[in-house]
Structures are given as C-alpha cells and as structure tokens.
Amino acid sequence: MPDVRLASPQGKWILLTTVLGSSMAMLDSTVVNVALPRIGEDLDADLAALQWTVNAYMLTLAGLILLGGSLGDRYGRRRIFVIGVVWFAAASLLCGLAPNAGVLVAARALQGVGGALLTPGSLALIQASFHPDDRGRAVGLWSGFGGIGAAVGPFVGGWLVDGPGWRWVFLLNVPLALLCAPIAVRHVPESGGGGKHGRFDVLGAVLGALSLALVTYALIEAQEGGLVVALTAVAGVAAGVAFVVVEKRRPDPMMPPDIFASRQFTAVNLVTLCVYAALGGFFFLAALQLQVVSGYSALGAGTALLPTTALMLLFSARSGALADRIGPRIPLTVGPLLCAAGMLLMLRVGPDASYVADVLPAVLVLGFGLVTLVAPLTATVLASVDVSRAGLASGINNAAARAAGLIAVAALPLLTGMGQEAYRSPNAFDEAFDQAMALCAGLLVAGAVLAFATVRRLPPDCTRPECRTHGGVMAPPLEGVRSGGRLEVDGGDAGGR
C-alpha cells in the first residue's frame, strides 16, 4: 500500500516533479499555436508546414498515449515517466534548433512520443505513491497547479516569441526537464513493473497511428490534388479498417471493441469528437487570426485567449458538483451550445479588433461553455463502463479528443479554401476564418443535439472523477481505475496488461 504523506518532504518532491512533467506536455499542446506566424516567417513555411507543426505532435501523442500507460505498468511508472521527460526534452531541443520546417515537424513528432510516455505517468505516480488519506488532496493540488501552468502558458509563450524568439518556446522545456528528471529519480518511489503481463498491442498502436497519419496527410495536401493524395487517403481508410479488425481478433487489444457495447460510452465519445474537433480548429486558427488579421503581437494573442483556461481552472470543480446534482444531460447540451455561441462571436474579430468589445466576449462565452461541459463529460465517460475499465475508458476518450483536434486542423483549411499562403494575406485569412468558425459552431451544435438525445442520468454508485480541477483545453483529463480500493491510472487493457 502506498504510504507517502503529502506533508512530508518526499511528498512535496513527488508533487513537484509530477506537476513539472505534466505541465511540459500540456504547455506544448497550446503554446505553439501562438508562435506559428513567426515560425512560418522565419522558416519560410507555407500553411501546410504550420499544420504539420501542430499535427505531428498531436498524431504521435494521440496514437501512443494508451500504449504509454501500459509500458508504465510493465516496466515501472517512474522509469517510463523519466524516459518520457528526457525524450521530450531532447525532442524539444531539436525543435528549438531546427534549421527548416521539415526538421521541426519531425522533432514535433518525437515530442509527441515523449508526451505519450510521460502524460499517463504523472497522475499514476501520485496515485501509486501517496497514502490513501492524502491522495485526494494530492490529486487536487496536482490538477490545480497543472491548470495554472496551462493558464499562463500562452502568456509565457507569447512573451518568448516577442522577446528571445519562437525557438525558446521549445528550449524552455530543457531546463524544466533537467529539474524534473533528477527529482523523480531521487524522490519518487517506483511502482508497477510487477505481476503478469500479456503481449503489447504494438500492431494496433502502429495501425491506429498510421491511419491517422495517412488521413491527415491526405487532408492537408488535398488542395494540391493528384494520384498520390488519393492513394494516401485510401491507404489511411484501409489502415483504419485493419486497426478495427486487429483489435477484434487480438486477445489483448489496445482498444477492446466490446467497451463500445455501452451505448452511452459510444455516444459520449461521439460528443467528444464533435466538441474537440471544434476546439482544435479554433485554437489553431484563432491565434493566427489575432496576429495576421487583427494585428496583435504574439504576447497579445496569447493573453487574449487566457480567460478561457482561467475560467476552467476556477470553476471546473463547481461544474462537476452541479452535474452530480442535476445529471450530465443538461450540461453536455448547454456547454457545446455556449461554445458554439462563443465561436460565432469570433466572427466580429477582424482587422483592428477591440479586445474588450470584440475578443473578450467571445472568449468568455467559450470559456463558460467549456466549464459547463468538460467535468460532466469525464464523469459520464467513467460512469458508462465497469469500474475496472474506468482508466481505459478515460484513455480512449482522451485519445479521441486529441485525434479529433488533429483531423480538424488538417481539414478546416481545405474546407474553407484557405490557400497555402493565406496566412500571409489578412483579407484571405479573415474570410476563411469566418467560414471555419461557422463550421466549428455547427460541429458543436451537432454535439449538443447528440448529447441531448443520448445522455442519461448517472447511477448513484458509479465511478466519479478524481481530477475535479482541470485547465487543459485540448483534451479532457485522464482519470484512474479503482480496483480493490486502490486507484491508479494506466493503459487498462492497452498493451495486454
């Protein structure tokens, strides 16, 4: 049984290292968007290269995050966490030194691999290390400090871009890792690595990531047309079908198909796809819109979007408590509708937009929408499956959200006719941005309708989220699985635990 007390020196070191580790991955999911115009200018990159700068990271993170949790189960959570931190830092250094867009994209993909190793381990280490009496408070502090990091990230990123330069957005991870990894090795007890383990579902992970990569490539390059793009699209769909077939036949699948036998679990994941596709497209394009069209600095653009995360940090726990009382159906319907209204308000953000009159109202409405829906979404996911599969269900939901954002970033420029040089032309970008916001609002309305039609009140004895405070805007929080009175976060059946 874990026995570290939160008030002890070791407990404080554990909390510090897990906050540092999770913050590194969370920051890079949002901060890079603010730096995109400067990256494009410095590396002479077209819009496709900027899309890949975002998507290469999301691709490997979404494709491998379930496998990362199961690696910790087999080889030790601290070991995999430290490897992830070091890997992430090395890839960040390569990003910061990248001489061209191709190297940057490759390094971002490597960053995503590191993120997939360290992200599941952060919360798992807390829940495997602290005494049960202190674990709830430790999780609360971890999620709260992580939310603060997510809130200040775009501000810090904008300051770095306007000051030392965009490369420091990546290079900043190196000193954080140099602080985090030694503390973890010295002060964090090892957990996991024992018991019987089946075979890793490497084939499933490869097919899933390959399908996402091929479909993403086809969407980004579709404006160029040609046989290669068409063949890539077909190959992506074929890899997706092969993934489903492999998961059905394997005795130890990464994503067991029978988990989708729960209609509510399936429905909530469809809602997740709608919501996080819209959010992924929004945060990719909004940072560009504010700088390219409205004339904001990188710092101004980063600061402009900060209220969204701040609202989630302040009110997500209260939103979860409200959903416990009234059920998730209303929050999961109203939340996406509020987010849709926020995106439609962004249509007012054009040349020389006023922050107070034009940007702030949209960001506040969007933030309140996220506050309303994220905590009930996580609770519904956990409640829709057996308690022993809660960790797996949360991991699938988190991966689905990231995959949805990935596809949206690839597809929106194609659907709005945004050319490869559009981000260099304020008029062209502004017109395409308005179309994209309308499409994102439509996705959110579809998610609200689906939630209203399918989500039902949760049973009183269902699994509840431990992470009550959440500041991430790119994916719902990872949660744990309760087994025999012990709570842990892992890959569930991923990799054949």
C-alpha positions as CSV (number, residue, x, y, z in Angstrom):
1,M,0.0,0.0,0.0
2,P,1.4,3.5,-0.8
3,D,2.4,5.3,2.3
4,V,4.0,8.7,1.4
5,R,2.3,11.5,3.2
6,L,1.7,14.8,1.4
7,A,3.2,16.9,4.2
8,S,6.5,15.0,4.2
9,P,9.5,16.3,2.2
10,Q,9.2,13.3,-0.1
11,G,5.5,14.0,-0.7
12,K,6.3,17.6,-1.8
13,W,9.1,16.4,-4.1
14,I,6.7,13.9,-5.7
15,L,4.1,16.6,-6.3
16,L,6.7,19.0,-7.8
17,T,8.1,16.5,-10.3
18,T,4.7,15.3,-11.5
19,V,3.5,18.9,-11.9
20,L,6.6,19.8,-13.9
21,G,6.2,16.7,-16.1
22,S,2.6,17.1,-16.9
23,S,3.0,20.9,-17.4
24,M,5.6,20.3,-20.1
25,A,3.3,18.2,-22.2
26,M,0.2,20.4,-21.6
27,L,2.1,23.6,-22.5
28,D,3.2,22.3,-25.8
29,S,-0.3,21.4,-26.8
30,T,-1.3,25.1,-26.7
31,V,1.7,27.4,-26.6
32,V,3.0,26.5,-30.1
33,N,-0.2,27.9,-31.7
34,V,0.9,31.4,-30.6
35,A,4.3,31.0,-32.3
36,L,3.0,29.8,-35.7
37,P,3.2,33.1,-37.6
38,R,6.8,33.7,-36.5
39,I,7.7,30.1,-37.3
40,G,6.3,30.5,-40.8
41,E,8.1,33.8,-41.3
42,D,11.4,32.6,-40.0
43,L,11.5,29.2,-41.8
44,D,9.7,30.4,-44.9
45,A,7.0,27.8,-44.3
46,D,3.6,27.5,-46.0
47,L,0.3,26.8,-44.2
48,A,0.7,23.0,-44.7
49,A,4.0,23.2,-42.7
50,L,2.3,25.1,-39.9
51,Q,-0.5,22.5,-39.9
52,W,2.1,19.7,-39.6
53,T,3.9,21.6,-36.8
54,V,0.8,21.3,-34.7
55,N,-0.4,17.9,-36.0
56,A,2.9,15.9,-35.9
57,Y,2.8,16.3,-32.1
58,M,-0.9,15.5,-31.8
59,L,-0.5,12.5,-34.1
60,T,2.0,10.6,-32.0
61,L,0.5,11.7,-28.7
62,A,-3.0,10.5,-29.6
63,G,-1.7,7.3,-31.3
64,L,0.5,6.2,-28.5
65,I,-0.9,7.5,-25.2
66,L,-2.7,4.2,-24.4
67,L,0.4,2.3,-25.1
68,G,2.4,4.7,-22.9
69,G,0.3,3.8,-19.9
70,S,0.7,0.1,-20.3
71,L,4.5,0.5,-20.6
72,G,4.5,2.0,-17.2
73,D,2.6,-0.9,-15.8
74,R,5.1,-3.4,-17.1
75,Y,8.4,-1.6,-16.7
76,G,7.7,0.8,-13.8
77,R,5.8,4.0,-13.9
78,R,8.7,6.1,-12.6
79,R,11.1,4.7,-15.2
80,I,8.8,5.3,-18.1
81,F,7.9,8.8,-16.8
82,V,11.6,9.7,-16.6
83,I,12.3,8.3,-20.0
84,G,9.4,10.4,-21.3
85,V,10.7,13.6,-19.7
86,V,14.2,13.1,-21.1
87,W,12.8,12.1,-24.5
88,F,10.5,15.1,-24.5
89,A,13.4,17.4,-23.6
90,A,15.7,16.0,-26.3
91,A,12.9,16.5,-28.9
92,S,12.3,20.0,-27.7
93,L,15.9,20.8,-28.1
94,L,15.8,19.5,-31.7
95,C,12.7,21.7,-32.3
96,G,14.5,24.8,-30.9
97,L,17.5,24.2,-33.2
98,A,15.5,23.1,-36.3
99,P,17.0,24.7,-39.4
100,N,13.9,24.2,-41.6
101,A,10.3,23.2,-41.4
102,G,10.9,19.5,-42.2
103,V,13.2,19.0,-39.2
104,L,10.8,20.9,-37.0
105,V,7.9,18.7,-38.0
106,A,10.0,15.5,-37.4
107,A,11.1,16.8,-34.0
108,R,7.5,17.6,-33.1
109,A,6.5,14.0,-33.8
110,L,9.3,12.9,-31.5
111,Q,7.9,15.3,-28.9
112,G,4.6,13.6,-29.1
113,V,6.2,10.2,-28.4
114,G,7.7,11.7,-25.2
115,G,4.4,13.2,-24.3
116,A,2.7,9.8,-24.6
117,L,5.2,8.3,-22.2
118,L,5.1,11.0,-19.5
119,T,1.4,12.1,-19.6
120,P,-0.2,8.9,-18.2
121,G,2.6,8.6,-15.7
122,S,2.1,12.0,-14.0
123,L,-1.2,11.2,-12.2
124,A,-0.3,7.5,-11.9
125,L,2.7,8.3,-9.8
126,I,0.7,10.4,-7.4
127,Q,-2.0,7.8,-7.0
128,A,0.5,5.0,-6.6
129,S,2.7,6.9,-4.1
130,F,0.6,8.8,-1.6
131,H,-1.2,7.4,1.4
132,P,-4.9,6.9,0.7
133,D,-5.8,9.6,3.2
134,D,-3.7,12.2,1.3
135,R,-4.3,11.0,-2.2
136,G,-7.4,13.1,-2.9
137,R,-5.7,16.3,-1.8
138,A,-2.6,15.5,-3.7
139,V,-4.6,14.9,-6.9
140,G,-6.4,18.2,-6.3
141,L,-3.1,20.1,-5.9
142,W,-1.6,18.4,-8.9
143,S,-4.5,19.2,-11.1
144,G,-4.7,22.8,-9.7
145,F,-1.0,23.6,-10.3
146,G,-1.2,21.9,-13.7
147,G,-4.2,24.2,-14.6
148,I,-2.2,27.2,-13.5
149,G,0.6,26.2,-15.8
150,A,-1.9,25.7,-18.7
151,A,-3.4,29.2,-18.0
152,V,-0.1,31.1,-18.0
153,G,1.4,29.0,-20.9
154,P,0.0,31.1,-23.8
155,F,1.1,34.3,-22.0
156,V,4.6,33.0,-21.4
157,G,4.7,31.6,-25.0
158,G,3.7,35.0,-26.4
159,W,6.3,36.8,-24.3
160,L,9.0,34.4,-25.5
161,V,8.0,34.8,-29.2
162,D,8.1,38.6,-29.0
163,G,11.3,38.6,-26.9
164,P,14.0,36.0,-27.3
165,G,12.2,34.3,-30.3
166,W,9.9,31.4,-31.0
167,R,12.7,28.8,-30.6
168,W,12.6,29.5,-26.8
169,V,9.0,28.1,-26.7
170,F,10.7,24.7,-27.2
171,L,14.0,25.3,-25.5
172,L,12.3,26.2,-22.2
173,N,11.4,22.6,-21.8
174,V,15.1,21.6,-21.5
175,P,15.8,23.3,-18.1
176,L,12.4,22.1,-16.8
177,A,13.4,18.5,-17.7
178,L,16.8,18.9,-16.1
179,L,15.0,19.8,-12.9
180,C,12.2,17.3,-13.2
181,A,14.1,14.1,-14.1
182,P,16.7,14.1,-11.2
183,I,14.0,14.8,-8.7
184,A,11.9,11.9,-10.0
185,V,14.9,9.5,-9.8
186,R,15.8,10.6,-6.3
187,H,12.5,11.1,-4.6
188,V,9.7,9.3,-6.4
189,P,9.2,5.6,-5.5
190,E,8.9,3.1,-8.3
191,S,5.5,1.4,-8.8
192,G,4.2,-1.0,-11.3
193,G,6.5,-3.4,-13.1
194,G,5.1,-6.4,-11.3
195,G,2.5,-9.1,-11.9
196,K,1.7,-10.9,-15.1
197,H,1.5,-9.0,-18.4
198,G,0.4,-10.1,-21.8
199,R,1.8,-9.0,-25.1
200,F,1.9,-5.4,-26.1
201,D,-0.6,-4.5,-28.8
202,V,2.2,-2.9,-30.9
203,L,0.4,-3.7,-34.2
204,G,-2.8,-2.0,-33.0
205,A,-0.9,1.1,-32.0
206,V,1.0,1.2,-35.3
207,L,-2.1,0.8,-37.4
208,G,-4.0,3.4,-35.4
209,A,-1.2,6.0,-35.7
210,L,-0.7,5.1,-39.4
211,S,-4.3,5.6,-40.2
212,L,-4.4,9.0,-38.6
213,A,-1.1,10.0,-40.3
214,L,-2.2,9.0,-43.8
215,V,-5.7,10.6,-43.5
216,T,-4.1,13.8,-42.1
217,Y,-1.6,13.9,-44.9
218,A,-4.4,13.4,-47.5
219,L,-6.4,16.3,-46.0
220,I,-3.5,18.7,-45.7
221,E,-2.3,18.0,-49.3
222,A,-5.8,17.6,-50.9
223,Q,-5.7,21.1,-52.3
224,E,-2.7,20.1,-54.5
225,G,-4.7,17.0,-55.7
226,G,-3.0,14.2,-57.6
227,L,-2.9,10.4,-57.5
228,V,-0.6,10.3,-54.5
229,V,-3.1,12.2,-52.4
230,A,-5.9,9.9,-53.5
231,L,-3.9,6.8,-52.8
232,T,-2.9,8.1,-49.4
233,A,-6.5,8.7,-48.5
234,V,-7.4,5.2,-49.5
235,A,-4.5,3.7,-47.6
236,G,-5.5,5.7,-44.5
237,V,-9.0,4.3,-44.6
238,A,-7.6,0.8,-45.2
239,A,-5.3,1.1,-42.2
240,G,-8.3,2.2,-40.1
241,V,-10.3,-0.8,-41.1
242,A,-7.3,-3.0,-40.4
243,F,-7.0,-1.5,-37.0
244,V,-10.6,-2.4,-36.2
245,V,-10.1,-6.0,-37.5
246,V,-6.9,-6.5,-35.5
247,E,-8.5,-5.1,-32.3
248,K,-11.4,-7.5,-32.7
249,R,-9.1,-10.5,-33.1
250,R,-6.4,-9.9,-30.6
251,P,-6.8,-11.4,-27.1
252,D,-5.2,-8.3,-25.6
253,P,-6.2,-5.3,-27.7
254,M,-5.2,-1.7,-27.1
255,M,-8.8,-0.6,-27.6
256,P,-11.1,-3.5,-26.9
257,P,-14.1,-3.2,-29.2
258,D,-16.5,-4.6,-26.6
259,I,-16.1,-1.4,-24.5
260,F,-18.2,0.3,-27.1
261,A,-21.1,-2.1,-26.3
262,S,-22.1,0.6,-23.8
263,R,-24.3,2.9,-25.9
264,Q,-23.7,5.8,-23.6
265,F,-19.9,5.4,-23.8
266,T,-20.1,5.3,-27.6
267,A,-22.4,8.4,-27.6
268,V,-20.3,10.4,-25.3
269,N,-17.2,9.7,-27.3
270,L,-19.1,10.9,-30.4
271,V,-19.9,14.1,-28.5
272,T,-16.2,14.3,-27.6
273,L,-15.2,14.1,-31.3
274,C,-17.6,16.9,-32.2
275,V,-16.5,19.2,-29.3
276,Y,-12.8,18.7,-29.5
277,A,-12.7,18.9,-33.3
278,A,-14.2,22.3,-33.0
279,L,-11.9,23.3,-30.2
280,G,-8.8,22.0,-32.0
281,G,-9.7,24.1,-35.1
282,F,-10.5,27.1,-33.0
283,F,-7.3,27.3,-31.1
284,F,-5.2,26.6,-34.2
285,L,-6.9,29.4,-36.2
286,A,-7.7,31.9,-33.5
287,A,-4.0,32.6,-32.6
288,L,-3.3,33.2,-36.3
289,Q,-6.4,35.4,-36.8
290,L,-5.5,37.6,-33.9
291,Q,-1.9,38.1,-35.2
292,V,-2.4,38.0,-39.0
293,V,-5.7,39.9,-39.3
294,S,-6.2,41.9,-36.1
295,G,-2.5,42.9,-35.8
296,Y,-1.9,41.6,-32.2
297,S,1.5,40.7,-31.1
298,A,2.3,37.1,-30.1
299,L,2.0,38.2,-26.4
300,G,-1.3,39.9,-27.1
301,A,-2.7,36.9,-28.9
302,G,-1.6,34.5,-26.1
303,T,-3.0,36.8,-23.4
304,A,-6.3,37.3,-25.3
305,L,-7.1,33.6,-25.0
306,L,-6.0,33.2,-21.4
307,P,-9.5,33.8,-19.9
308,T,-10.8,30.5,-21.3
309,T,-8.3,28.5,-19.4
310,A,-8.6,30.7,-16.3
311,L,-12.4,30.1,-16.2
312,M,-11.9,26.4,-16.4
313,L,-9.4,26.5,-13.6
314,L,-11.6,28.5,-11.3
315,F,-15.0,26.8,-11.9
316,S,-14.5,23.2,-13.3
317,A,-14.8,21.7,-9.8
318,R,-18.1,23.5,-9.2
319,S,-19.4,22.5,-12.6
320,G,-18.7,18.8,-11.7
321,A,-20.5,19.2,-8.4
322,L,-23.5,20.7,-10.2
323,A,-23.6,17.9,-12.8
324,D,-23.6,15.4,-9.9
325,R,-26.8,17.0,-8.6
326,I,-28.7,17.6,-11.9
327,G,-27.2,14.9,-14.1
328,P,-24.9,15.3,-17.2
329,R,-27.5,15.7,-19.9
330,I,-28.2,19.4,-19.5
331,P,-24.5,20.4,-19.0
332,L,-23.5,18.4,-22.0
333,T,-26.2,20.1,-24.1
334,V,-25.8,23.6,-22.9
335,G,-22.0,23.6,-22.8
336,P,-21.4,22.9,-26.5
337,L,-24.1,25.5,-27.4
338,L,-22.3,28.1,-25.3
339,C,-19.0,27.2,-27.1
340,A,-20.8,27.5,-30.4
341,A,-22.1,31.0,-29.5
342,G,-18.5,31.9,-28.5
343,M,-17.2,30.9,-31.9
344,L,-19.9,32.8,-33.7
345,L,-19.0,35.8,-31.6
346,M,-15.5,35.4,-33.1
347,L,-16.9,36.5,-36.4
348,R,-16.7,40.0,-35.1
349,V,-12.9,39.7,-34.7
350,G,-11.5,41.3,-37.8
351,P,-8.9,44.0,-38.7
352,D,-8.1,46.3,-35.7
353,A,-10.5,44.3,-33.5
354,S,-11.0,45.7,-30.0
355,Y,-10.1,43.3,-27.3
356,V,-12.8,44.4,-24.8
357,A,-15.6,44.8,-27.3
358,D,-14.9,42.0,-29.8
359,V,-12.4,39.4,-28.5
360,L,-13.2,39.2,-24.8
361,P,-17.0,38.5,-25.1
362,A,-16.3,35.6,-27.4
363,V,-13.5,34.1,-25.2
364,L,-15.6,34.4,-22.1
365,V,-18.7,32.7,-23.6
366,L,-16.4,30.0,-25.0
367,G,-14.8,29.6,-21.5
368,F,-18.1,29.2,-19.7
369,G,-19.1,26.6,-22.3
370,L,-16.0,24.6,-21.5
371,V,-16.6,25.0,-17.8
372,T,-20.1,23.6,-18.3
373,L,-19.2,20.6,-20.3
374,V,-15.7,19.2,-19.5
375,A,-16.3,17.8,-16.0
376,P,-19.7,16.2,-16.8
377,L,-18.1,14.7,-20.0
378,T,-15.4,13.0,-18.0
379,A,-17.9,11.8,-15.3
380,T,-20.2,10.3,-18.0
381,V,-17.3,8.5,-19.7
382,L,-16.2,6.9,-16.4
383,A,-19.8,6.0,-15.4
384,S,-20.6,4.4,-18.7
385,V,-18.3,1.4,-18.2
386,D,-17.5,-1.1,-15.5
387,V,-15.3,0.3,-12.7
388,S,-12.4,-1.9,-13.6
389,R,-12.2,-0.3,-17.1
390,A,-12.5,3.4,-16.0
391,G,-8.8,4.1,-16.7
392,L,-9.1,2.5,-20.1
393,A,-12.3,4.4,-20.9
394,S,-10.7,7.7,-19.9
395,G,-7.6,7.0,-22.0
396,I,-9.8,6.2,-25.1
397,N,-11.8,9.4,-24.5
398,N,-8.6,11.5,-24.2
399,A,-7.1,9.9,-27.3
400,A,-10.4,10.5,-29.2
401,A,-10.3,14.2,-28.3
402,R,-6.7,14.6,-29.5
403,A,-7.4,12.7,-32.7
404,A,-10.5,14.9,-33.4
405,G,-8.4,18.1,-33.0
406,L,-5.8,16.6,-35.3
407,I,-8.3,16.0,-38.1
408,A,-9.9,19.4,-37.6
409,V,-6.5,21.2,-38.0
410,A,-5.9,19.2,-41.2
411,A,-9.4,19.6,-42.7
412,L,-10.6,23.1,-41.9
413,P,-8.1,24.9,-44.3
414,L,-9.3,22.5,-47.0
415,L,-13.0,23.0,-46.3
416,T,-12.7,26.8,-46.2
417,G,-10.5,27.1,-49.3
418,M,-7.6,28.5,-47.3
419,G,-4.6,28.5,-49.6
420,Q,-1.0,27.7,-48.6
421,E,-0.1,31.4,-48.4
422,A,-3.4,32.5,-46.9
423,Y,-1.8,33.3,-43.5
424,R,0.4,35.9,-45.2
425,S,-2.8,37.7,-46.5
426,P,-5.0,39.3,-43.9
427,N,-8.0,39.6,-46.2
428,A,-7.8,36.0,-47.4
429,F,-7.3,34.6,-44.0
430,D,-10.1,36.6,-42.4
431,E,-12.6,35.3,-45.0
432,A,-11.6,31.7,-44.5
433,F,-11.5,32.1,-40.7
434,D,-15.2,33.3,-40.7
435,Q,-16.1,30.1,-42.6
436,A,-14.1,28.0,-40.2
437,M,-15.8,29.4,-37.2
438,A,-19.2,28.7,-38.7
439,L,-18.2,25.1,-39.4
440,C,-16.9,24.7,-35.8
441,A,-20.1,26.1,-34.4
442,G,-22.0,23.6,-36.5
443,L,-20.0,20.8,-35.0
444,L,-20.7,22.0,-31.5
445,V,-24.4,22.2,-32.2
446,A,-24.3,18.6,-33.5
447,G,-22.6,17.5,-30.3
448,A,-25.2,19.3,-28.2
449,V,-28.1,17.6,-30.1
450,L,-26.4,14.2,-29.8
451,A,-25.8,14.7,-26.0
452,F,-29.5,15.7,-25.5
453,A,-30.7,12.7,-27.4
454,T,-28.4,10.0,-25.8
455,V,-27.1,11.0,-22.4
456,R,-28.9,9.8,-19.4
457,R,-28.6,10.4,-15.6
458,L,-25.7,8.6,-14.0
459,P,-26.3,5.8,-11.4
460,P,-25.6,6.9,-7.8
461,D,-22.8,4.3,-7.3
462,C,-20.9,4.9,-10.5
463,T,-17.2,5.8,-10.7
464,R,-16.6,9.6,-10.2
465,P,-13.6,11.7,-11.5
466,E,-10.8,12.4,-9.1
467,C,-9.5,15.3,-11.1
468,R,-12.1,17.9,-10.2
469,T,-10.0,20.9,-11.3
470,H,-8.9,21.0,-15.0
471,G,-7.3,23.7,-17.1
472,G,-6.5,21.9,-20.3
473,V,-8.4,23.0,-23.4
474,M,-7.2,20.4,-25.9
475,A,-8.4,17.2,-24.3
476,P,-10.4,16.0,-21.3
477,P,-8.4,14.9,-18.2
478,L,-7.0,11.4,-17.8
479,E,-8.6,9.6,-15.0
480,G,-7.9,6.4,-13.0
481,V,-9.3,2.9,-12.4
482,R,-10.4,1.8,-9.0
483,S,-9.5,-1.7,-8.2
484,G,-9.7,-3.3,-4.7
485,G,-9.8,0.1,-3.1
486,R,-6.7,1.4,-4.9
487,L,-6.9,3.9,-7.6
488,E,-4.4,4.0,-10.4
489,V,-4.1,5.4,-13.9
490,D,-2.8,3.1,-16.6
491,G,-3.5,1.8,-20.0
492,G,-6.2,-0.5,-18.8
493,D,-6.1,-3.4,-21.2
494,A,-3.9,-1.4,-23.5
495,G,-0.9,-3.5,-24.5
496,G,-2.3,-6.6,-22.8
497,R,-1.8,-5.8,-19.2
